Protein backbone atom coordinates (compact mmCIF):
# COMPACT_ATOMS: atom_id res chain seq x y z
CA UNK A 1 0.00 0.00 0.00
CA UNK A 2 1.04 3.63 -0.35
CA UNK A 3 2.79 4.78 2.83
CA UNK A 4 1.04 7.33 4.99
CA UNK A 5 3.58 9.96 4.07
CA UNK A 6 2.72 9.47 0.38
CA UNK A 7 -1.02 9.72 1.03
CA UNK A 8 -0.49 12.85 3.03
CA UNK A 9 1.00 14.48 -0.02
CA UNK A 10 -2.33 14.05 -1.86
CA UNK A 11 -4.42 15.11 1.13
CA UNK A 12 -2.41 18.25 1.84
CA UNK A 13 -2.51 19.20 -1.82
CA UNK A 14 -6.30 18.82 -2.11
CA UNK A 15 -6.95 21.12 0.87
CA UNK A 16 -4.39 23.83 0.28
CA UNK A 17 -5.15 27.26 -1.16
CA UNK A 18 -2.23 27.11 -3.56
CA UNK A 19 -0.90 23.94 -5.22
CA UNK A 20 2.34 22.38 -4.13
CA UNK A 21 5.23 22.89 -6.47
CA UNK A 22 6.41 19.31 -7.00
CA UNK A 23 9.68 20.55 -8.32
CA UNK A 24 10.56 22.45 -5.13
CA UNK A 25 9.29 19.78 -2.77
CA UNK A 26 7.86 22.46 -0.44
CA UNK A 27 4.71 21.10 1.24
CA UNK A 28 1.51 23.10 1.25
CA UNK A 29 0.28 24.29 4.64
CA UNK A 30 -1.86 21.64 6.41
CA UNK A 31 -5.46 22.68 6.91
CA UNK A 32 -6.63 23.08 10.50
CA UNK A 33 -9.73 20.88 11.03
CA UNK A 34 -11.21 23.58 13.26
CA UNK A 35 -10.97 26.02 10.41
CA UNK A 36 -12.43 23.60 7.79
CA UNK A 37 -15.54 25.70 7.03
CA UNK A 38 -13.30 28.59 6.11
CA UNK A 39 -10.85 26.50 4.10
CA UNK A 40 -10.94 26.97 0.34
CA UNK A 41 -10.62 23.70 -1.60
CA UNK A 42 -8.78 24.17 -4.87
CA UNK A 43 -9.63 21.82 -7.76
CA UNK A 44 -6.83 19.54 -8.90
CA UNK A 45 -6.29 19.63 -12.63
CA UNK A 46 -5.02 16.58 -14.58
CA UNK A 47 -1.74 18.36 -15.18
CA UNK A 48 -1.31 19.00 -11.45
CA UNK A 49 -2.15 15.38 -10.65
CA UNK A 50 0.43 14.08 -13.11
CA UNK A 51 3.08 16.21 -11.45
CA UNK A 52 2.10 14.98 -7.98
CA UNK A 53 2.12 11.31 -9.06
CA UNK A 54 5.53 11.79 -10.66
CA UNK A 55 6.84 13.30 -7.44
CA UNK A 56 5.39 10.45 -5.31
CA UNK A 57 6.77 7.73 -7.58
CA UNK A 58 10.16 9.40 -7.58
CA UNK A 59 10.33 9.13 -3.79
CA UNK A 60 8.74 5.59 -3.62
CA UNK A 61 10.47 2.22 -3.42
CA UNK A 62 10.10 -0.47 -6.06
CA UNK A 63 7.87 -2.56 -3.78
CA UNK A 64 5.57 0.41 -3.14
CA UNK A 65 5.18 0.95 -6.90
CA UNK A 66 4.31 -2.74 -7.41
CA UNK A 67 1.73 -2.58 -4.63
CA UNK A 68 0.21 0.54 -6.20
CA UNK A 69 -0.18 -1.36 -9.46
CA UNK A 70 -1.85 -4.28 -7.67
CA UNK A 71 -4.24 -1.89 -5.94
CA UNK A 72 -5.12 -0.34 -9.28
CA UNK A 73 -5.91 -3.75 -10.82
CA UNK A 74 -8.04 -4.68 -7.81
CA UNK A 75 -9.96 -1.40 -8.07
CA UNK A 76 -10.61 -2.06 -11.75
CA UNK A 77 -11.86 -5.60 -11.03
CA UNK A 78 -14.24 -4.32 -8.37
CA UNK A 79 -15.62 -1.71 -10.76
CA UNK A 80 -16.43 -4.54 -13.22
CA UNK A 81 -17.73 -6.97 -10.58
CA UNK A 82 -19.09 -4.67 -7.84
CA UNK A 83 -20.79 -7.55 -6.00
CA UNK A 84 -17.63 -9.50 -5.42
CA UNK A 85 -16.70 -13.06 -6.45
CA UNK A 86 -18.07 -16.42 -5.40
CA UNK A 87 -15.86 -19.32 -4.45
CA UNK A 88 -16.15 -20.99 -7.85
CA UNK A 89 -15.15 -17.86 -9.70
CA UNK A 90 -18.70 -16.75 -10.62
CA UNK A 91 -19.85 -13.24 -9.81
CA UNK A 92 -23.14 -12.81 -7.96
CA UNK A 93 -25.22 -10.28 -9.86
CA UNK A 94 -28.40 -9.86 -7.84
CA UNK A 95 -30.19 -13.20 -7.46
CA UNK A 96 -28.60 -14.78 -10.53
CA UNK A 97 -24.96 -15.85 -10.83
CA UNK A 98 -23.02 -14.23 -13.66
CA UNK A 99 -22.34 -16.15 -16.82
CA UNK A 100 -18.62 -15.16 -16.83
CA UNK A 101 -16.00 -17.01 -14.75
CA UNK A 102 -13.40 -14.37 -13.92
CA UNK A 103 -11.00 -16.97 -12.52
CA UNK A 104 -10.60 -18.26 -16.08
CA UNK A 105 -8.17 -15.44 -16.70
CA UNK A 106 -5.83 -16.67 -13.95
CA UNK A 107 -6.16 -20.42 -13.33
CA UNK A 108 -5.10 -21.67 -16.79
CA UNK A 109 -1.68 -19.99 -16.89
CA UNK A 110 1.63 -21.53 -15.95
CA UNK A 111 2.30 -21.14 -12.24
CA UNK A 112 5.93 -20.24 -12.71
CA UNK A 113 5.24 -16.98 -14.55
CA UNK A 114 4.88 -13.57 -13.00
CA UNK A 115 1.27 -13.16 -11.73
CA UNK A 116 1.30 -9.43 -12.26
CA UNK A 117 2.12 -9.93 -15.95
CA UNK A 118 -0.81 -12.34 -16.21
CA UNK A 119 -3.22 -10.00 -14.49
CA UNK A 120 -2.45 -6.95 -16.55
CA UNK A 121 -3.56 -8.76 -19.76
CA UNK A 122 -0.27 -9.33 -21.56
CA UNK A 123 -0.96 -13.07 -21.95
CA UNK A 124 -4.75 -13.18 -22.08
CA UNK A 125 -5.18 -12.90 -25.82
CA UNK A 126 -3.17 -16.00 -26.54
CA UNK A 127 -4.86 -17.94 -23.74
CA UNK A 128 -8.35 -17.06 -24.96
CA UNK A 129 -7.44 -18.31 -28.44
CA UNK A 130 -6.07 -21.58 -27.07
CA UNK A 131 -8.68 -22.38 -24.40
CA UNK A 132 -11.93 -20.78 -25.57
CA UNK A 133 -14.13 -18.25 -23.82
CA UNK A 134 -14.62 -17.72 -20.07
CA UNK A 135 -18.37 -18.52 -20.07
CA UNK A 136 -19.77 -20.75 -17.31
CA UNK A 137 -23.19 -21.07 -18.98
CA UNK A 138 -25.55 -19.48 -21.52
CA UNK A 139 -27.68 -16.49 -20.71
CA UNK A 140 -31.30 -17.34 -19.75
CA UNK A 141 -32.59 -16.15 -23.14
CA UNK A 142 -30.09 -18.28 -25.08
CA UNK A 143 -30.84 -21.32 -22.89
CA UNK A 144 -34.55 -21.00 -23.69
CA UNK A 145 -33.86 -20.45 -27.38
CA UNK A 146 -31.70 -23.61 -27.42
CA UNK A 147 -34.63 -25.55 -25.94
CA UNK A 148 -36.96 -24.17 -28.62
CA UNK A 149 -34.56 -25.29 -31.37
CA UNK A 150 -34.28 -28.73 -29.77
CA UNK A 151 -38.10 -28.99 -29.89
CA UNK A 152 -38.07 -28.21 -33.63
CA UNK A 153 -40.41 -25.27 -32.93
CA UNK A 154 -43.31 -27.65 -32.12
CA UNK A 155 -45.66 -25.69 -29.79
CA UNK A 156 -46.65 -28.53 -27.42
CA UNK A 157 -43.04 -29.73 -27.15
CA UNK A 158 -41.90 -26.19 -26.31
CA UNK A 159 -44.51 -25.97 -23.57
CA UNK A 160 -43.43 -29.33 -22.12
CA UNK A 161 -39.80 -28.14 -22.03
CA UNK A 162 -40.82 -25.41 -19.60
CA UNK A 163 -40.36 -22.46 -21.95
CA UNK A 164 -43.08 -19.79 -21.85
CA UNK A 165 -42.82 -18.75 -25.47
CA UNK A 166 -44.96 -15.64 -25.09
CA UNK A 167 -42.89 -14.38 -22.14
CA UNK A 168 -39.68 -15.18 -24.02
CA UNK A 169 -40.86 -13.18 -27.03
CA UNK A 170 -41.75 -10.22 -24.84
CA UNK A 171 -38.27 -10.18 -23.27
CA UNK A 172 -36.51 -10.40 -26.62
CA UNK A 173 -38.77 -8.09 -28.61
CA UNK A 174 -36.91 -4.81 -28.22
CA UNK A 175 -33.47 -6.38 -28.38
CA UNK A 176 -34.07 -8.28 -31.61
CA UNK A 177 -36.46 -5.90 -33.38
CA UNK A 178 -35.84 -6.19 -37.11
CA UNK A 179 -36.58 -4.07 -40.17
CA UNK A 180 -39.61 -6.01 -41.40
CA UNK A 181 -43.15 -4.57 -41.51
CA UNK A 182 -44.37 -3.69 -38.02
CA UNK A 183 -47.11 -1.69 -36.39
CA UNK A 184 -44.58 0.44 -34.52
CA UNK A 185 -43.49 2.31 -37.66
CA UNK A 186 -46.17 4.06 -39.69
CA UNK A 187 -44.54 3.54 -43.10
CA UNK A 188 -43.97 -0.17 -42.37
CA UNK A 189 -47.60 -0.94 -41.63
CA UNK A 190 -48.41 0.97 -38.47
CA UNK A 191 -50.98 3.08 -40.32
CA UNK A 192 -53.15 -0.02 -40.56
CA UNK A 193 -53.56 -0.46 -36.80
CA UNK A 194 -55.20 2.67 -35.24
CA UNK A 195 -58.97 2.22 -34.81
CA UNK A 196 -59.59 5.76 -36.05
CA UNK A 197 -58.89 4.63 -39.61
CA UNK A 198 -61.52 3.32 -41.98
CA UNK A 199 -61.10 -0.42 -42.58
CA UNK A 200 -59.64 -0.06 -46.05
CA UNK A 201 -56.42 0.90 -47.78
CA UNK A 202 -56.31 3.65 -50.39
CA UNK A 203 -54.40 2.86 -53.57
CA UNK A 204 -54.82 3.64 -57.24
CA UNK A 205 -55.90 0.49 -58.99
CA UNK A 206 -53.95 -1.26 -61.71
CA UNK A 207 -56.43 -2.75 -64.14
CA UNK A 208 -56.51 -6.38 -65.11
CA UNK A 209 -54.00 -6.59 -67.93
CA UNK A 210 -55.76 -6.80 -71.32
CA UNK A 211 -52.42 -7.74 -72.86
CA UNK A 212 -51.67 -10.90 -70.85
CA UNK A 213 -55.13 -12.29 -71.57
CA UNK A 214 -54.41 -12.18 -75.33
CA UNK A 215 -51.11 -14.14 -75.22
CA UNK A 216 -50.62 -17.76 -76.31
CA UNK A 217 -50.24 -19.45 -72.91
CA UNK A 218 -48.51 -22.82 -72.81
CA UNK A 219 -47.71 -24.94 -69.69
CA UNK A 220 -44.17 -26.28 -69.13
CA UNK A 221 -43.63 -29.76 -67.67
CA UNK A 222 -39.93 -29.27 -66.96
CA UNK A 223 -37.40 -26.49 -66.52
CA UNK A 224 -36.69 -26.32 -70.27
CA UNK A 225 -39.12 -26.49 -73.17
CA UNK A 226 -38.12 -26.78 -76.84
CA UNK A 227 -40.70 -26.15 -79.56
CA UNK A 228 -40.09 -26.66 -83.30
CA UNK A 229 -41.07 -23.75 -85.54
CA UNK A 230 -41.56 -23.61 -89.27
CA UNK A 231 -39.24 -21.03 -90.83
CA UNK A 232 -41.67 -18.54 -92.32
CA UNK A 233 -41.48 -15.05 -93.70
CA UNK A 234 -43.93 -12.67 -95.32
CA UNK A 235 -44.82 -14.25 -98.67
CA UNK A 236 -43.08 -17.53 -97.72
CA UNK A 237 -45.74 -19.26 -95.73
CA UNK A 238 -44.70 -22.90 -96.01
CA UNK A 239 -41.09 -22.88 -94.84
CA UNK A 240 -39.47 -23.39 -98.24
CA UNK A 241 -41.89 -25.83 -99.89
CA UNK A 242 -42.29 -25.05 -103.58
CA UNK A 243 -45.13 -26.10 -105.89
CA UNK A 244 -44.90 -25.73 -109.66
CA UNK A 245 -46.63 -26.59 -112.88
CA UNK A 246 -44.80 -28.83 -115.29
CA UNK A 247 -45.12 -30.66 -118.60
CA UNK A 248 -45.80 -34.34 -118.99
CA UNK A 249 -42.75 -36.59 -118.39
CA UNK A 250 -40.67 -33.62 -117.16
CA UNK A 251 -38.19 -34.10 -114.30
CA UNK A 252 -39.65 -33.22 -110.91
CA UNK A 253 -38.13 -30.50 -108.69
CA UNK A 254 -37.92 -31.41 -105.03
CA UNK A 255 -38.30 -29.11 -102.03
CA UNK A 256 -38.56 -29.49 -98.24
CA UNK A 257 -39.66 -27.32 -95.32
CA UNK A 258 -37.08 -25.66 -93.07
CA UNK A 259 -37.62 -25.99 -89.33
CA UNK A 260 -36.23 -23.99 -86.42
CA UNK A 261 -36.36 -24.54 -82.67
CA UNK A 262 -37.50 -22.21 -79.91
CA UNK A 263 -36.08 -22.78 -76.43
CA UNK A 264 -37.80 -21.62 -73.25
CA UNK A 265 -36.26 -21.73 -69.77
CA UNK A 266 -38.29 -21.32 -66.59
CA UNK A 267 -36.97 -18.05 -65.16
CA UNK A 268 -37.88 -17.31 -61.54
CA UNK A 269 -39.71 -14.19 -60.39
CA UNK A 270 -39.98 -13.78 -56.62
CA UNK A 271 -41.37 -11.45 -53.97
CA UNK A 272 -40.65 -11.59 -50.22
CA UNK A 273 -42.11 -9.81 -47.18
CA UNK A 274 -41.95 -10.10 -43.38
CA UNK A 275 -45.03 -9.34 -41.25
CA UNK A 276 -44.86 -9.05 -37.48
CA UNK A 277 -47.23 -11.10 -35.35
CA UNK A 278 -48.63 -7.86 -33.93
CA UNK A 279 -49.48 -6.47 -37.35
CA UNK A 280 -51.20 -9.69 -38.41
CA UNK A 281 -53.22 -9.82 -35.16
CA UNK A 282 -54.02 -6.12 -34.74
CA UNK A 283 -54.55 -4.82 -38.27
CA UNK A 284 -58.10 -3.60 -38.86
CA UNK A 285 -58.05 -5.24 -42.31
CA UNK A 286 -57.05 -8.76 -43.27
CA UNK A 287 -53.45 -7.78 -43.89
CA UNK A 288 -52.47 -11.18 -45.31
CA UNK A 289 -55.22 -11.08 -47.95
CA UNK A 290 -54.38 -7.49 -48.80
CA UNK A 291 -50.64 -8.18 -49.17
CA UNK A 292 -51.42 -11.23 -51.31
CA UNK A 293 -53.60 -9.17 -53.64
CA UNK A 294 -50.95 -6.44 -53.77
CA UNK A 295 -48.21 -8.88 -54.78
CA UNK A 296 -50.53 -10.50 -57.34
CA UNK A 297 -51.10 -7.16 -59.03
CA UNK A 298 -47.37 -6.41 -58.90
CA UNK A 299 -46.59 -9.76 -60.56
CA UNK A 300 -49.13 -9.03 -63.28
CA UNK A 301 -47.65 -5.59 -63.92
CA UNK A 302 -44.11 -7.02 -64.12
CA UNK A 303 -45.21 -9.77 -66.53
CA UNK A 304 -46.82 -7.17 -68.78
CA UNK A 305 -43.57 -5.18 -68.69
CA UNK A 306 -41.36 -8.08 -69.82
CA UNK A 307 -43.79 -9.07 -72.59
CA UNK A 308 -43.22 -5.58 -74.02
CA UNK A 309 -39.70 -4.65 -72.85
CA UNK A 310 -38.08 -7.83 -71.47
CA UNK A 311 -34.37 -8.20 -72.17
CA UNK A 312 -34.41 -11.98 -72.67
CA UNK A 313 -31.54 -12.40 -70.17
CA UNK A 314 -32.94 -14.24 -67.15
CA UNK A 315 -36.43 -13.02 -68.09
CA UNK A 316 -38.78 -13.23 -71.09
CA UNK A 317 -37.86 -11.50 -74.34
CA UNK A 318 -40.05 -8.51 -75.02
CA UNK A 319 -41.56 -7.52 -78.35
CA UNK A 320 -39.55 -4.28 -78.50
CA UNK A 321 -36.23 -6.12 -78.03
CA UNK A 322 -36.84 -8.94 -80.52
CA UNK A 323 -34.53 -8.17 -83.46
CA UNK A 324 -36.75 -10.17 -85.85
CA UNK A 325 -39.93 -8.10 -85.51
CA UNK A 326 -40.84 -5.57 -88.19
CA UNK A 327 -39.19 -2.23 -87.37
CA UNK A 328 -40.73 0.76 -89.13
CA UNK A 329 -38.90 4.10 -89.40
CA UNK A 330 -40.97 7.07 -88.22
CA UNK A 331 -41.72 10.09 -90.38
CA UNK A 332 -40.69 12.75 -87.85
CA UNK A 333 -38.56 12.33 -84.72
CA UNK A 334 -40.20 12.60 -81.30
CA UNK A 335 -43.81 12.19 -82.45
CA UNK A 336 -46.25 9.88 -84.25
CA UNK A 337 -47.90 10.81 -87.56
CA UNK A 338 -50.73 9.40 -89.62
CA UNK A 339 -48.15 8.02 -92.05
CA UNK A 340 -46.48 6.11 -89.20
CA UNK A 341 -49.80 4.45 -88.33
CA UNK A 342 -50.40 3.45 -91.94
CA UNK A 343 -46.83 2.17 -92.37
CA UNK A 344 -47.05 -0.01 -89.27
CA UNK A 345 -50.22 -1.62 -90.55
CA UNK A 346 -48.67 -2.13 -93.98
CA UNK A 347 -45.60 -3.84 -92.48
CA UNK A 348 -47.68 -6.81 -91.32
CA UNK A 349 -48.68 -9.67 -93.55
CA UNK A 350 -52.31 -10.07 -94.53
CA UNK A 351 -52.56 -13.34 -92.58
CA UNK A 352 -52.35 -11.46 -89.27
CA UNK A 353 -55.81 -10.03 -88.72
CA UNK A 354 -56.44 -10.13 -84.99
CA UNK A 355 -54.24 -7.10 -84.41
CA UNK A 356 -53.96 -4.85 -81.34
CA UNK A 357 -52.29 -1.47 -80.82
CA UNK A 358 -50.20 -1.03 -77.66
CA UNK A 359 -49.23 2.47 -76.53
CA UNK A 360 -49.33 4.73 -73.48
CA UNK A 361 -51.57 7.63 -72.51
CA UNK A 362 -49.33 10.48 -73.61
CA UNK A 363 -48.91 8.92 -77.03
CA UNK A 364 -52.67 8.44 -77.22
CA UNK A 365 -53.09 12.22 -76.93
CA UNK A 366 -51.08 12.61 -80.12
CA UNK A 367 -53.02 9.83 -81.86
CA UNK A 368 -56.38 11.45 -81.04
CA UNK A 369 -55.32 14.54 -82.99
CA UNK A 370 -54.40 12.61 -86.14
CA UNK A 371 -56.57 12.89 -89.27
CA UNK A 372 -56.63 10.82 -92.43
CA UNK A 373 -56.38 12.32 -95.93
CA UNK A 374 -60.07 13.24 -95.77
CA UNK A 375 -59.60 14.99 -92.39
CA UNK A 376 -61.45 12.30 -90.49
CA UNK A 377 -60.13 11.24 -87.06
CA UNK A 378 -58.47 7.83 -87.09
CA UNK A 379 -58.70 7.37 -83.33
CA UNK A 380 -62.20 6.67 -82.03
CA UNK A 381 -62.95 6.70 -78.31
CA UNK A 382 -65.35 7.85 -75.61
CA UNK A 383 -68.15 9.15 -77.75
CA UNK A 384 -71.33 7.70 -79.32
CA UNK A 385 -70.77 5.54 -82.36
CA UNK A 386 -73.70 4.30 -84.42
CA UNK A 387 -75.67 2.76 -81.54
CA UNK A 388 -75.22 5.80 -79.33
CA UNK A 389 -73.01 3.93 -76.83
CA UNK A 390 -69.34 4.70 -76.03
CA UNK A 391 -66.92 2.66 -78.07
CA UNK A 392 -65.18 0.06 -75.95
CA UNK A 393 -62.40 -0.64 -76.44
CA UNK A 394 -60.93 2.35 -78.17
CA UNK A 395 -59.97 1.73 -81.79
CA UNK A 396 -57.63 3.14 -84.40
CA UNK A 397 -58.13 2.21 -88.07
CA UNK A 398 -60.44 -0.56 -86.83
CA UNK A 399 -57.93 -2.23 -84.43
CA UNK A 400 -58.41 -2.02 -80.62
CA UNK A 401 -56.02 0.20 -78.65
CA UNK A 402 -54.65 -0.89 -75.25
CA UNK A 403 -52.75 1.50 -73.01
CA UNK A 404 -50.09 0.61 -70.46
CA UNK A 405 -47.31 2.54 -68.79
CA UNK A 406 -45.04 -0.39 -69.61
CA UNK A 407 -44.95 0.84 -73.21
CA UNK A 408 -41.95 3.12 -74.02
CA UNK A 409 -42.46 6.89 -73.93
CA UNK A 410 -43.40 8.76 -77.07
CA UNK A 411 -40.43 9.27 -79.39
CA UNK A 412 -38.73 6.04 -78.20
CA UNK A 413 -38.50 2.81 -80.14
CA UNK A 414 -41.68 0.83 -79.51
CA UNK A 415 -43.82 3.77 -78.36
CA UNK A 416 -46.43 2.39 -80.77
CA UNK A 417 -46.76 -1.37 -81.32
CA UNK A 418 -49.11 -3.24 -83.64
CA UNK A 419 -49.29 -7.00 -83.53
CA UNK A 420 -51.19 -10.22 -83.09
CA UNK A 421 -50.62 -10.95 -79.39
CA UNK A 422 -51.77 -14.56 -79.79
CA UNK A 423 -48.41 -15.19 -81.46
CA UNK A 424 -46.47 -14.23 -78.32
CA UNK A 425 -45.75 -17.54 -76.58
CA UNK A 426 -45.96 -17.34 -72.76
CA UNK A 427 -44.63 -20.60 -71.26
CA UNK A 428 -45.52 -21.15 -67.60
CA UNK A 429 -43.72 -23.70 -65.44
CA UNK A 430 -45.14 -22.43 -62.15
CA UNK A 431 -47.95 -19.97 -61.66
CA UNK A 432 -47.49 -17.57 -58.76
CA UNK A 433 -47.49 -19.59 -55.55
CA UNK A 434 -47.60 -18.26 -52.00
CA UNK A 435 -45.72 -19.86 -49.09
CA UNK A 436 -45.38 -18.75 -45.48
CA UNK A 437 -42.94 -19.65 -42.72
CA UNK A 438 -42.74 -18.78 -39.02
CA UNK A 439 -39.26 -20.31 -38.74
CA UNK A 440 -37.26 -17.97 -40.96
CA UNK A 441 -37.85 -14.95 -38.67
CA UNK A 442 -38.91 -16.81 -35.53
CA UNK A 443 -36.67 -14.84 -33.17
CA UNK A 444 -38.13 -11.58 -34.48
CA UNK A 445 -41.81 -12.59 -34.05
CA UNK A 446 -42.31 -12.31 -37.80
CA UNK A 447 -43.90 -14.50 -40.44
CA UNK A 448 -42.27 -14.58 -43.87
CA UNK A 449 -44.43 -14.70 -47.00
CA UNK A 450 -42.82 -15.71 -50.27
CA UNK A 451 -44.32 -15.31 -53.75
CA UNK A 452 -42.72 -17.29 -56.58
CA UNK A 453 -43.47 -17.74 -60.29
CA UNK A 454 -41.42 -19.50 -62.98
CA UNK A 455 -41.99 -18.74 -66.66
CA UNK A 456 -40.51 -17.59 -69.94
CA UNK A 457 -41.78 -16.00 -73.12
CA UNK A 458 -40.90 -14.59 -76.52
CA UNK A 459 -42.60 -13.85 -79.84
CA UNK A 460 -43.25 -17.28 -81.39
CA UNK A 461 -43.80 -15.62 -84.78
CA UNK A 462 -41.77 -12.41 -84.82
CA UNK A 463 -43.19 -11.11 -88.08
CA UNK A 464 -46.62 -10.92 -86.43
CA UNK A 465 -45.44 -7.70 -84.74
CA UNK A 466 -44.42 -4.25 -85.98
CA UNK A 467 -42.91 -1.48 -83.86
CA UNK A 468 -42.17 2.13 -84.60
CA UNK A 469 -38.44 2.92 -84.58
CA UNK A 470 -36.98 5.90 -82.74
CA UNK A 471 -35.09 6.95 -85.88
CA UNK A 472 -36.47 8.46 -89.07
CA UNK A 473 -35.94 6.97 -92.50
Buried (B, 14 or more C-beta within 10 A) or exposed (E): EBBEEBEEBBEBBBBBEEBBEBEEEEEBEEBEEEEEEEEEEBEEEEEBEEBBBEBBEEEBEEEBEEBBEBEEEEEEBEEEBEEEBBEEBBBEEEEEBBBBBBBBBEEBBEEEEEEEEBBBEEBBEEBBEEEEEBEBEEEEBEEBBEBBEEBEEEEEBBEEBEBEBEEBBEEBBEEEBEEBBBBEEEEBBBEBBEEEEEEEBEEEEBEEBBBBEBBBBBEBEEEEBEEEBBEBEEEEEEBBEEEEEEEEEEEEEEEEEBEEEBEBBBBEBEBEBBBBBBBBEBBBEEBBEBBBEBBBBBBBBBBBBBBBBBEBEEBBBBBBBBEEBBBBEBBEEEEBBBEBBBBBBEBBBEEBEEBBBBBBEBBBEBBBEBEEEEEEBBBBBEEEEEEEEEBEEBBBBEBBBBBBEBBBEBBBBBBBBBBBBBBBBBBBBBEBEBEEEEEBBBBBBBBBBBBBBBBBBBBBBBBBBBBBBBEEE
